[in-house]
Amino acid sequence: MSTSISAISDTEMNGYVVPRFIKYTGYWTTSDRHVEDTPSTPGQWDLAKALAEELNGLGLADVELTDHCYVIARLPATSGKENNPVVGFLAHIDTSSDVSGKDVKPILVKNYDGRRIELQGGFALDPAEDPDLASQKGRDIIHTDGSTLLGADDKAGIAEIVGAVEYIIKHPEIEHGPVELIFSPDEETGKGLPEIPLKTLKSKACYTLDGGPIGELEIECFNAYGVHVEFQGKVIHLGHARGELANAVLMAAYYAAMLPRSESPEATDGYYGYYCPTEITGKLETASLEVFIRDFDHDGALRRIEALKTFAKAVEAQFPGGTVTVTPKLQYYNMKKKIDAQPRVLEILKTAADNLGLSFTLKPIRGGTDGARLTEMGIPTPNIFTGGRNFHSRTEWASVPDMLAASRLVIELIRLWGGETS
């Protein structure tokens, strides 16, 4: 066992992680999937600039804030390990637009008493309905006040990475190779690192911190497509509509109702994929529907896209004069095959967890991370837990002990990669 790392107490680690996380939640970094520019929102610049300044202040080398809001920095190796392989750590700056991320008011609860917590707006954290929350009795947790999301996805990941790096800087007895930090914008939009300066990255392997409860490690995710469905109606005065009108609003509603309820996010788990309509807009003449397609098997994702095209023909048959256009766009691939091709990356992650006495499970991500895209670009990037729960919601909360364990895991990974040779 790596005594020096496993012996880091929660009390000591807390000061490196929790204040950072609480500070980061104060930045309004909600992204906008309707905007093609990167970053999609100006608020992301505020956190990116603060991170760049903070990393400079810690003495990291080559701190860069790119023209597209990526923050990249490097921790130089311990003397004699400069030629060791570079290990990277990745987390995203933005938060989801599903719930407001403006004026977040994080609430730190010390020694949680296990009771129901009332939040604003009639929301609550209820251990009777959430066994995971019930298991936190006697531990510290951080939760939203109910008016916004919390932002643990993924500001907890950022705090855990930066906290780990500061700890290593202040403990030079921990020998290590070169380390690269990458903080990305617009992960929640599904863009997939469109402007990342890939040619400048030095990491041989990378790890995202963008997961949930302690012990969850992930090397596979959905294949993901965003599908834009456009409905073109045929308009005429409603008083003369019989046999002439093709109502685009009704076409879109009819189409959305054809999506199989048994293959929706709320009806599936594990390795089952789904269709999910995420937005519908329109008027009599034109309407549009956005649909997410998710499947662990790529052929399954393509099958669902073909089904969407079949639904389009069915709608056109029901609304003479109307047309439906289905335009799929790849967002990311399942990263498992490419990670399997470089098994050492996962072996080191498992060893790090074992060294810290962490019980871990490999489970599929029912979603995606920027790590999936980075893996496809050639840098294998498994995903690590952050301690957050109920992401993208007004009942989001995070376990402080889980957050501290994630940060210790980063430290141990850095130490272990320091023993690798190129």
N, C-alpha and C positions, 0 to 999 in steps of 0.2 A: 504493500500500500504506500502511496505517496503521502507520507506523514505530514510534511510541511503544508500541503494544500488541504488535505482532509481535516487538519486541525484548525483551520481558520474558522473562528467562531461566528455565529450569526451576529453577535454584537459588534465584532470588528468589521465584518463584511457589510453590515447594514449602512454604515457611514459612507461607503463607496457607491452604493446603489440607490437606496430609497430616496434620499434628498434629490438626487439627479432625476429620478423618475418623476417625482412630484413637480420639479421645476419644468421638465419637458412637457408635462401635460398642460402647462399654461400657454403653450404655443398653439394657435389655431391653424392646423395644418390639413384640414379637410381637403381632399382632392376632388376633382370633378371629371367624371368619365366622358362628359359631353365635349370637353375641350381637348383638341389634338396636341396643343403645345405641351412641351415638357419643361418645367413643371406646369401642371394644369391650373394651379392656384398660386397667388402671390404669397400667401401665408407660409408656404413651405420654405421660402427663402429665409424667413426669419429664424426658423430653427436650424436650417443648414448653416447660416452665417454664425449663429451662436455655437454650433458644434465645431465649426472650423476654428473659431477663436479659442474655444475650450481645449481642443486638441493641440493647437499651437502652444497654449499655456502649459500643457503637460510635457512639452518638449518633444513631441513626435516630429518625425522628419517628413518632408515632401507633402505637407498638408495642402490639399488642393480643393477648391470649390469650383466645379466646372461651370461652363456657360448654361448647363441644363440642370443645375442644382444637385449634382452628385458630389458628396463629400468623400474624398479618398485621402487616407493618411497611412503612414508606415511607422511601426516601432522598430528601430534598428536592433539587430541581433546582439546578443552577448558576444564579447570578444572571443574569436575563434570559431564562431558559428555563423559567420556572415554568408557562407556558401551553402548553408542548409536550405532545404525547400521552404518556400514562403507559404505560410498558412493564412487564410483570410477569414474574416468574420463580417457578416452582412446583416443589416436590418433596415427597415424602411421608415422614412420620415413622416409620410402622410397617414391620415386616418380615414376611415370609411365615411362616405356621404350618406349612408343609410340613416344615421342619427346625427344630430348636431354635435360638432366638436368644438364649438365656440364657448369660451368662458367656462371651461371645465373646472369643477370644484372637487378635487380629490379629497376623500376623507380617510385618514389613517386611524384605524381602530386597533389599539394595543390590547393584547390578551382578550380577544373576542370571546364573549360570554356564551355564544351558541344560540342566542335568541334571534327572533325575527327582527329585521332592521327595516323600518319604514323610510321610504324615499319620497321625493316630491312627485306630484302628478298621479298619486295612487299606486305607484310601483313599490315593490318591497323585495328584499332579500330574505327568503324564508328557508331555513334549514330543513323544515319538514318536507319541502318540495325539492330540495337540492342537497342530496347526501354529501356531495363534495364540499359544500359550504359547511355542513354539519361537522365534517371531519376537521375543520379548522379551529374548533373550539380550543381556547387557550393559546392560539397563535395570533400573530398580527396579520391583518388584512387591509387592503386599500380598496375603497369602492367609490363609485360615482354618487352624486346626490340625487340622481334620477332625472335631472333636467337635460343631461347630455350623456354621451358615452364617456368612458374613462380614458381610453387611448392606450391601454396596455398593448394593444395591437397597433403599432409595434414599438411604442416608446419604452416599454419594459425591456425589449430586446436591446434598444440603443443604450439604456442605462446599464444593463448587465455587461455589455461589451466594454463600454468606456470605463465602468467601474473596475472591471477585471484588469484592463490595461494600466489604469492608475495604480492598482495594487502592485502589479509587477514592476512598474517604474520605481515604486517606493520600497521594493524588496529585491534588490539586485542579486541576492543570493539565488534567486530562481533563474537558472540559465535557460536561454531560449534562442531559437533562430529568428529570422525576420518575420514580422507580422504585418498584415495589411488589413486595414479597416475600410469598409465600404458602406456608406449610408445613402440610400436611393430614394428618389421621389416617386409618387404615383403608382405604387404597388397595387393599391386598392382599385385602380382603374382597369387592371388587367392588361396594360400596355406591354409589359414584359421587357423592361430595361432598353427602351428604344434608342437612347442617346448615351448609353454607358460607354466610356472610352476603353473598350475592351483591350486594344493593343497596348495600353499603358499598364494594365493589371499584371501583377507578378505572381499571384497566388497559384500554387500547384493544386491546392484543394481549398475549399471554403466551407463555412458552416453558417447557415442562417439561424438567427434566434427569432423565431416567429411562430412558436407553438403554444400549447396549452399547459396542462398539469405536469407536475414534476414526473420525470421518468419517461415521458413520451418522446421517442426519437423517430424520425420519419425519413424514409428514403424513396417513397413513392407518392404520387399525387394524381389528380385527374389529368386527362387530356381535356383541354378547354377550348371552346369556341364561343365567340359572341356572334349572334345572328341577328341581322337587321331585316325585318320584314316590312315591306312597303306596300300599302294598299292604295290603289288609284280607283276612285269611284267615278260615277257618272252623275252629274248634278243637273237638276231641272227644278223649276218652281214646284214646291210641295203640293200645290193645288192641282198640278198636272203630272204627278209622279207615277201614277199607275202604269206599270209596264216599262217605265223609262228610268227611274231612279236606281242607282247602285250606291247605297249609303256606305261610305268608307268607314265610318265609325262602327256601324253594325258589322261590317266585314271583319274588322279587327277583333271585335268582341267575339264573334262567331269562331274565328280562328283560334283565339286564346282559349276558348272553351273546349277546343278539340285536343289540347295538350293533355296527355294521360295523367290523371290525378295520382294514379298508382306509381308513376315515375316522376314525382315531384320531390323537392328537397325535404318536405315535411313528411313524406311517406317512405323515405329510403334511408339506409345507413350502410355501414361497412363498405363493401365493394360495389354496391348498386349505384349506377349513374342516374342522371335525371335531366329533365327539361325544366327551366324556370323562367317564366316571363318576368322581366324586371321593370319594364316601363311601357306604358301605352299612351299615345297622344293622337289627336286628330280632329278633323272636321268632316263635313259631309263629303268633300271632294278628295281629301287625302288623309291618311292616317298611317301611323307606324307603330310597330311593336318590337321591343328588344327582348331577345330570348338567350339565356345562357344554356349551353349544352355542356354537360360534364359526364365523363365516363373514364374509368381506369383503362379500358381497352380502347385503342384508337379506332379499331373497326366498329366498335359499338358507338363511338361518337359520330363516325361517318354514317352509320345506319340511322341515327337520330336526325342528322341533317337531311338525309333522303326522305325521312318521314315528314319533316317540315315542308319539303317541296311537294309531297303528296297532299298534305293538308291544304296547301296553296291552290292546287288544282280543284280540290273539293269546294273551296270557297268560291272560286271563279265560276264553278258550275252552279252554285246557289245564287250568285249575284251577276246575271248577264250584263255585260258592258263594263264590269269591273275587272281589274287585273291585280295580281299579287306577285311581288318580286322578293325572292329570298336570297340574301347575301351573307354568307358565312365568313367569319374572319378568325383565323387561328390566334389564340392567346398564349397558350403554352402546352407543352407535351408532358406526359408522365416521365419523371426523371429516373425511374428505377433502372432501366437497362443500362444507362450510361454510368450510373453509380456502381452497379454490379460489375461493370467492366474494369473498375479500379477499386477492388475490395479493400485495399489498405486504408482508404479514407474512412470506411465504416469500422474497420478493425480498431483503428486508433480511438475512434469515438467510443466504442464499447469498452476498450481498456480504460479510458479516462473515467467512464461511469463506474466501472468495477473498482478502480483505485479509490474512488470517493465513497464507496459503499452504497451507490445508488442502484436501486432496483429499476430496471428499465424494460420497456416494451417497444417493439417496432410495430408501428401501425400506419395505415394509409392516411394521408392528409385529404380530408374531404374539402378540398379547396386547392390553393396553389400558393407558391411563394416566388419571390424573385429568384430564389435558389433554383427553381425548376428551369427558368430561362438561362441562368448562368451555367447550369449543368449542360444544357443543350449547346451552349456556346463553347464548351470544352473544359470548364472548371467544375468538377463534381462537387455538389453542395447539398449535403444532408441538412435536415432541419432539426432544431433543438427546442425543447420546451422553454417557455418564459415565465410560467406561473399564472398567466391570465386566464380568465373564464368569461363566458357569456359575451364574447367579442361582438362588436357592432351593435350593442344594445344599451338601454338606459339602466340595466341591471348588471353592467360589467363590473367585475371585481378581480383582484389579484391577491394571491397568497404571498406574503413577504418571505417566508422561509423558502418557498419554491423559487422566488426570484433570486435569492442569495445562493441557492444551490446551482442555479443556471450560471451565475457569475463565477462560482468556484469551478464549474465544469469548463468554462472558457479558459480559466487560468491553467487547469490541468492539461487541456488540449494544447495550449501554447507550450507548456513544459514538455509534453511528449513529442510534439513535432520538432522540438529542439534536439531530440535524439535521433531524428531521421537523417539519412544521407541522400543526397541528390542522385 
